[in-house]
């Protein structure tokens, strides 16, 4: 309700004959594809995604196998290299031990100071990295 300044209240009313009719139905556009088309499209997209995941997993497995085979092929060569390095360092360590302990009677170079029957385990190469 509108109230003019200093006058009686005036009620807002529609114009004579009423407001014009709004044709909203003619303004509505197409509602889109039917639900069966949406479901079919979604199923096709998801199926394609699963196929691609399967192909990618197969390819990834192939390259993983290739990498593992390469490592296994190189392992003997790398182990032989490490063994040669260990032998050289062991010779050097035994020569140093012989030089240091030459004045100790009864000392046997290279013999373990521990008297156990444990099988021999080569020391880690990283123990010699401090040289």
C-alpha positions as CSV (number, residue, x, y, z in Angstrom):
1,X,0.0,0.0,0.0
2,X,1.4,3.4,-0.9
3,X,0.9,6.4,1.3
4,X,1.5,9.8,-0.3
5,X,2.8,12.5,1.9
6,X,-0.1,14.3,3.6
7,X,-2.8,12.4,1.8
8,X,-5.0,9.4,2.2
9,X,-3.5,6.0,1.7
10,X,-3.8,4.7,-1.9
11,X,-3.9,1.0,-2.6
12,X,-1.9,-0.4,-5.5
13,X,-4.3,-2.2,-7.9
14,X,-4.0,-3.7,-11.3
15,X,-4.9,-1.7,-14.3
16,X,-8.4,-2.0,-15.6
17,X,-8.9,-5.3,-17.4
18,X,-6.0,-6.8,-15.4
19,X,-2.4,-7.4,-16.3
20,X,-1.6,-8.9,-19.8
21,X,-1.3,-12.7,-19.9
22,X,2.4,-14.0,-19.9
23,X,2.9,-16.7,-22.4
24,X,5.6,-18.7,-20.6
25,X,4.9,-22.0,-22.4
26,X,6.0,-20.6,-25.7
27,X,9.2,-19.4,-24.2
28,X,10.3,-22.8,-22.9
29,X,13.0,-24.3,-25.0
30,X,13.7,-28.0,-25.8
31,X,14.1,-30.0,-22.6
32,X,17.0,-31.9,-24.0
33,X,17.5,-35.5,-25.1
34,X,15.4,-38.3,-23.6
35,X,16.6,-40.2,-20.6
36,X,17.3,-43.3,-22.5
37,X,19.7,-41.4,-24.7
38,X,21.5,-39.9,-21.7
39,X,21.8,-43.3,-20.0
40,X,23.1,-44.9,-23.3
41,X,25.7,-42.1,-23.7
42,X,26.8,-42.5,-20.1
43,X,27.2,-46.2,-20.4
44,X,29.2,-45.8,-23.6
45,X,31.5,-43.3,-22.0
46,X,32.1,-45.4,-18.9
47,X,32.7,-48.5,-21.0
48,X,35.2,-46.7,-23.2
49,X,36.9,-45.5,-20.0
50,X,37.2,-49.1,-18.7
51,X,38.6,-50.3,-22.0
52,X,41.2,-47.5,-21.9
53,X,42.1,-48.4,-18.3
54,X,42.6,-52.0,-19.3
55,X,44.8,-51.1,-22.3
56,X,46.9,-48.7,-20.2
57,X,47.3,-51.4,-17.5
58,X,48.4,-53.9,-20.1
59,X,50.9,-51.5,-21.6
60,X,52.2,-50.5,-18.1
61,X,52.7,-54.1,-17.2
62,X,54.6,-54.7,-20.5
63,X,57.0,-51.9,-19.8
64,X,57.4,-52.9,-16.2
65,X,58.3,-56.4,-17.3
66,X,60.8,-55.0,-19.8
67,X,62.5,-52.9,-17.0
68,X,62.6,-55.9,-14.7
69,X,64.2,-58.1,-17.4
70,X,66.8,-55.4,-18.1
71,X,67.7,-55.2,-14.4
72,X,67.9,-59.0,-14.1
73,X,70.2,-59.1,-17.2
74,X,72.5,-56.4,-15.7
75,X,72.6,-57.8,-12.2
76,X,75.4,-60.4,-12.8
77,X,77.6,-57.7,-14.4
78,X,77.0,-55.3,-11.6
79,X,77.6,-58.0,-8.9
80,X,80.9,-59.0,-10.6
81,X,82.0,-55.4,-10.6
82,X,81.1,-55.0,-6.9
83,X,82.9,-58.3,-6.1
84,X,86.1,-57.1,-7.8
85,X,85.9,-53.8,-5.8
86,X,85.4,-55.8,-2.6
87,X,88.4,-58.1,-3.4
88,X,90.7,-55.1,-4.0
89,X,89.6,-53.4,-0.8
90,X,89.9,-56.6,1.2
91,X,93.5,-57.1,-0.1
92,X,94.3,-53.6,0.9
93,X,92.7,-54.1,4.4
94,X,94.6,-57.4,4.9
95,X,97.9,-55.8,3.9
96,X,97.2,-52.9,6.3
97,X,96.3,-55.4,9.1
98,X,99.5,-57.3,8.5
99,X,101.5,-54.1,8.7
100,X,99.9,-52.9,11.9
101,X,99.9,-56.3,13.7
102,X,103.4,-57.6,12.6
103,X,104.8,-57.2,16.1
104,X,102.0,-59.2,17.8
105,X,103.2,-62.8,18.3
106,X,100.6,-65.5,17.1
107,X,98.5,-63.0,15.2
108,X,97.0,-64.5,12.0
109,X,96.1,-62.0,9.4
110,X,92.5,-62.2,8.2
111,X,91.3,-64.5,10.9
112,X,88.2,-63.4,12.7
113,X,88.5,-62.4,16.3
114,X,85.2,-63.9,17.0
115,X,85.0,-67.7,17.6
116,X,81.6,-68.6,16.3
117,X,80.3,-71.1,13.7
118,X,78.2,-68.5,11.9
119,X,78.3,-68.7,8.1
120,X,80.4,-65.9,6.5
121,X,78.5,-62.9,5.3
122,X,80.4,-60.3,3.2
123,X,80.5,-56.8,4.8
124,X,78.5,-54.1,3.2
125,X,80.4,-52.2,0.5
126,X,79.2,-49.0,2.0
127,X,81.4,-49.7,5.0
128,X,84.4,-49.0,2.7
129,X,83.0,-45.8,1.2
130,X,84.8,-43.6,3.8
131,X,88.1,-44.1,2.0
